Amino acid sequence: MDTTARLLRLLSLLQAPRDWSGAELAERLDVTTRTVRRDVERLRDLGYPVRASRGTAGYRLDAGAALPPLLLEDDEAVAVAVGLRTAAGGSVAGIEEASLRALAKLEQVLPARLRHRVGTLHAATARVETSGPRVDPDVLVAIADACRRHESLRFDYTSPRGGATTRCAQPHRLVNFVRHWYLVAWDTDRDDWRSFRVDRLVLRTPNGPRFTPREPPDGDAATYLAHRLSSRAWPVRATVTLHEPAATAADRVWPGMGVVEPVDSRTCLLHLGADTARDLAWMITSVDVDFSLTNGPPALVDALRAHAERCARAVRRSW
């Protein structure tokens, strides 16, 4: 391996998020540790901020003032290209043009074999255009920074049911769910966890005081939000026991329909909600799994019975 090729290989290794010992790098490059030290100095001379840890002689590529060339493996390059093309139709305002510019730069330097793979995938893929609210990336960054710093947020919030209010909350996580961005936070005024649509809030500055983070319900913010959107926010709610393992039943539950909770190796719980008991009956039976009604209103029992009788009549007429 010539010096240029070796330097490129060394740069590729150093871009991994870990410390490399001189011995490890020497083994990977099939050279001596002395050659590794010389090659590291060459990279530094080229402007790459290679940091050496004291004591362990570990090396890592730190962030610098300029963006260095990225060396990507084949699967990494394809993944980035697909991700950029997908982001171009995403829910963050103003990101489309930046994504397409970055994609054009990446495709320009891709080897022919990878450019062909990415082009083939793009040519064979069709997007269904869906409308949805766009959020300002600066707002997302501001909320994320408050989450990281554990700083309270004050914002004006417009709810379809509650109207316009001014809220104070301790932000926990941003969650992207079915083309919407949500903030999961502890609402200090209501002394409880809440979720807020980011496109419906307007931040007030400055941020509020720092706070001690709390553990969200249901284990994590994404699960809490899924529970809230799938059942808690609906006027009619129910829980059914599905006689099938959670891993297989979950494939039949679409996003926003309900939340699957494992019970044992043979059963799981499905928590879901809807506007009416009739809608719930249709949703439950659409999963196409044997089930038992664990918790629900009497109207759901009537709706399930009516659904069963309707199906039975259809079978009798057919035969």
C-alpha positions, 0 to 999 in steps of 0.5 A: 500500500503506497503512502497516499492510499495508507493515509486515506485508510488511516483517515477512514479509521480515525473517523470512527467514534472511538479511540485507536491505539497505535498498535491497533492502527499499525495492525490494521494498516500492516505497518509499524507504530513508528509509521503510524506516528509519522502518518498521523503527523502528515494528517495534522500537517494537512489540517486534520485535527488528530488528537492523541490521548495521553497515557494510552497513546490513543488517536481520534479525529476531533472536530475542526474549524473546517469540514474535512473530506468524508471517507464512506464505505459503500453501504454508508454512501448509499445510506446517506444518499437515500437519507438525503433524498428522503429528507428532501420531502420531509416535514422540516421547512427549508431543508429540501433545497439543502438536502438536494444540494448535498445529494448532488455533491455526493452523487458527483463524487460517488464511484460509478458502481455506487452512482448506478445503485443510487440512480437505480433505486431513485428511478424505481421509487415513487413518492406519494406526496402528503401534505402536513405542517412544516416546522422551522429548523431553528425552532427544533434546534432551540428546543433541542438545546433547551432539552440538552441544557435542562432549561425550561421553555415558555411558549404560546400554544394553540390547541384545536380544543383548548385555544391559545394559551401560554405554557411553561414546560420542562422539555424532555425530548423531540419526537417525530411521529407520522410527519409531525414533530412533538415536544414531550415535556413536563407541564409545570402549570398542570403538574403532569406530562404533556405532548405539544405539536411543535408547529403549533407553538411559538417560543418566548425568550429567554428560556426559563430556569434550569431544572432536574430532569424527570423520568418520562412515563411508559419508559421513554418519550416515544412510547409515551407519545405513542400511547397518548396519540393512540389511545389517551387522546381519544374519547373512546378507549379500550385494551384487548388481549391479543392471543399472539406474541407482541413481535408478530402482532406489532406488524399488523398495527399501523402507526397511530392505531395503537400500542402493543405491550408484551405480556408473555411468549404467547399474548400481548396487550393492545391499547387503542382509542377512537371517536366511536365504539364502532370505529374501535370494533373495526380497528380491533378486528382488522388486526386479524388475531384472536383476542379477548376484551380486557378493558372497554366501555359497554358500547364496545361490547355491543359494537363487537357483537353487531360486527360479528352478527353482520359477518355471520349474516354475510356468510349465511347468504353466501352459502 
